[in-house]
């Protein structure tokens, strides 16, 4: 699973070979019936083959023509099944590697699960039932999905996430879920099994990537209805043509009518539709996101509002020193120096960030105390102060009130500039720390939540796509507002509880909006379930993972944005190829119609705008173009049409130009080119 | 083509647009139950109807109840009209003493008027009594148009509402459409027709002795009032057999312009009503723009084809400067005839001021295509709007995905159920038109009705079934349609073209109304831009027209290339 996007070649030899075999296997009409357009093509291909055989035995003259048409009709069907097989092939390769990691090893089932006694029996992992408690010790494979009820262990989850750094799993809290197939590296845990054999996370992942349980997604279903309807309409047009042509004394051959039908029905999109869907899911999987339903991938494209946790998504999550604000009479450098000295013993991220800032901005280095060993006062949560005593100098930094107490001053007696600095930092959502030497206040350190680089641009891009971003944070409204405006989100939810999140989602949904969010805690579960796209972190609890309809194996909340883009790309690819396919029909008419009636009305040759060599070569060229275009578009269907985060209008204009106008023009060129080849080779 | 011709065309269309704006706003008020200037007079009358009929105007219907009301109403209308026609010999106002109408013709005519088609397999002045004309046909001229208007409003409400189980009340919509829209307009237009010289009398025919001493019967009757609703309700069934070519139906250039104006005005106003009611006025204009674009293109082709005339006649020494004048009235001229031809078929009106069979092949191709495109340019009263909405839904579905969202139109998601129903609806036209035409083209009994051989004959058949299924009602002429075969199959085509279409459309409305309306954002597929108008035009041509292309190639298209090659039919 450690395949990042584009790491795997679009087509590799092994997959192609297996896909070619699968393509033939998929010709089985029972499975093809799911795809009415291609099924119709297969039926008429069989019909033309029958006619060809009949003519062969009757030694008719134009048997070469009907034979070629039959062959290309079969190719049309084969190319369509091949497209699906290639799309599935990549999933199958991944499933195979997953299966290798699945454990069928033995498990240590506790004999007395109630009291968690240490006695166990060895059983096969496949015999475990929900509710059993197993002991997993260092080096053991975790036999099934479960919840830790006792112990703490470091676990290697590379089998699922591809990330080899071990993670800590412990009983209670949000880190208690373990996944079958992962390995305990140290210590031991007792795990209550929560999944029956065959329905564990890995089992479901295998099924998903294999596409075994694949069902048509809602939009795919609606689209296939449109395509079936169009097939029916053109079937009517072609069948009735028999009578209408008969009136004019033209006997149109069945082979030619079939050729007309197959070129008119939307075989291009019909043949590629399921490949597009599979490839979309596959793109998510290669992004290390598992969607438990295809519906959610489509919904991702429709998202109107993104609920993003502040910590980890918008900010790095740690407060960092960004500024030194000295009181008058103290220069900034001496304040920085004092802060550096006072923070050397502070191992918290905040303390380290002060040291880093002092070094970076003021070129200070670690002081050399020489022989005078300083007295270090380490940071403690109770005192909220750290510092150092060097000779008579007692330098401290810490929370403002604690430092005031240390300096024996009340806030009213502090210098006005000091008070102003404290206020200003607090007002902008930051945290002020004070620095003092003995009784003297030196100044203020500005700690703030640092926004991730480029996140503002990403939110602007989302806004251009019409997506509203909402920051969710436990901070107070003042801090939240400051960070929200700095990060450029559209709205924020301050002092948010899980209930607030749920209420917010319900309110937005009532207004007709679709919401995406991510979460990992058990208390996120209701909101994850309520959201249209709920992405649970793989590191989260079992409850969260059950509630969401996607799981992010990398546990990276920023991915929500990419998930939306992948959803959009899937829909765009589907729409572009549909438009292309339908626009193709115009040229095919101009190729086939004049050829169709040329015997009765040679004057209709005026419609032969492409000046195709002969009626037979015209029909053959159209059929060949129709088949080859499927193969030609497979890479696009699998890779997806490029998505740019611009407004819908710009996107539509571009895609309509490329796929609508392109779809109108390209077949004229393609059919003419094929006709030239056919004429040169004397095929018709 | 001449500049003055285009000035006439543009002036007429500009007047229509100018009148459609206030009319559209007025209808939006009428059908939302708002206060209108005419309400103080009509409100008591309206409520009187409800009391008599036992209708609770505040009780709304879901789509199924609405559709069943439409069907029941039409069935009763059909039965009563059939009875009137069969029994007219025993009914009053029959000064010419006509017999009852034959069963197959009565069936055909009753279906024809109930479906707003007004296909006429009979000659009015030689078949119908004044009672049949006024109490039978004219009544349905109002009611079938009002029913269309009502259904269009139901579909409009589906997009205007969010999470609604109902679409309105059919009986209320029907009453309001008649009382507030069609009746007042008809009175105005009828008076204008009278002023322009159209007869309005209950007398029978007048006898005259011609200069040669022959006796001539000049048909008279309540023509002006029939004429007004014939055009306003996009009915098109003329009082006289010659329809709007007859000097008593359409005496002069002004009455001709008024005819075109009144045909177009309601259907042109409806997209504006739609835009107002759904709270997106630009959307209404976008729909209207797509309609206008294709309609004006149709006018231009007819005008160009007719003025360039027939090369065969020019070769014989006929002055080509007038263009092809066969089957046209000199008093209307080429420009206003071209406009009439395209408008009457772009609408599902079907009145004619020229013989369509006498148009050049390309000139005749246009009305045929305009009908086959689904009668949405701008289509019949009401039916044009809901037909256009079906195309808009299809356009949104095909191309909407290209912006990276599942398709939505006016904030309503278009999903599998809507697609299933939309495909059911759009299947009807090709199935009926091509199916029946194909059978008729091979059936000796049907072929006996043709006046012309070759592709022109095929066009006559295609035109008849297109006109019937599209609920247009205009005739290509040349086809003797008053035979049991044609009366029956054309009657079926009309019924299927109307009812098999509207039931799925109302079902779409029902499911759309129930959906929550999503707010518009920068990511929403824009449906009110020129780009969308272009897309919509493309979808109408490809999904609405391509399936007829092979048939058209064998009819008017081949006739055109044969004409250029010197062969005629």
Interface residues (C-beta under 8 A of the other chain):
Chain A: X218 X219 X221 X222 X223 X225 X226 X228 X229 X230 X232 X233 X234 X236 X237 X238 X239 X240 X241 X242 X243 X244 X245 X246 X247 X248 X260 X264 X298 X301 X302 X304 X463 X464 X465 X466 X467 X468 X510 X511 X512 X513 X514 X567 X568 X569 X571 X572 X574 X575 X576 X578 X579 X582 X583 X585 X586 X589 X593 X596 X597 X601 X603 X604 X606 X607 X643 X647 X648 X649 X651 X652 X653 X655 X656 X659 X660
Chain B: X162 X394 X397 X398 X399 X400 X401 X402 X403 X404 X405 X406 X407 X411 X414 X415 X416 X418 X419 X420 X422 X423 X424 X426 X427 X430 X431 X434 X435 X437 X438 X439 X441 X442 X447 X454 X455 X457 X458 X461 X516 X517 X518 X519 X521 X522 X523 X524 X525 X526 X529 X531 X535 X538 X542 X543 X546 X547 X548 X549 X550 X551 X553 X554 X557 X558 X561 X562 X564 X565
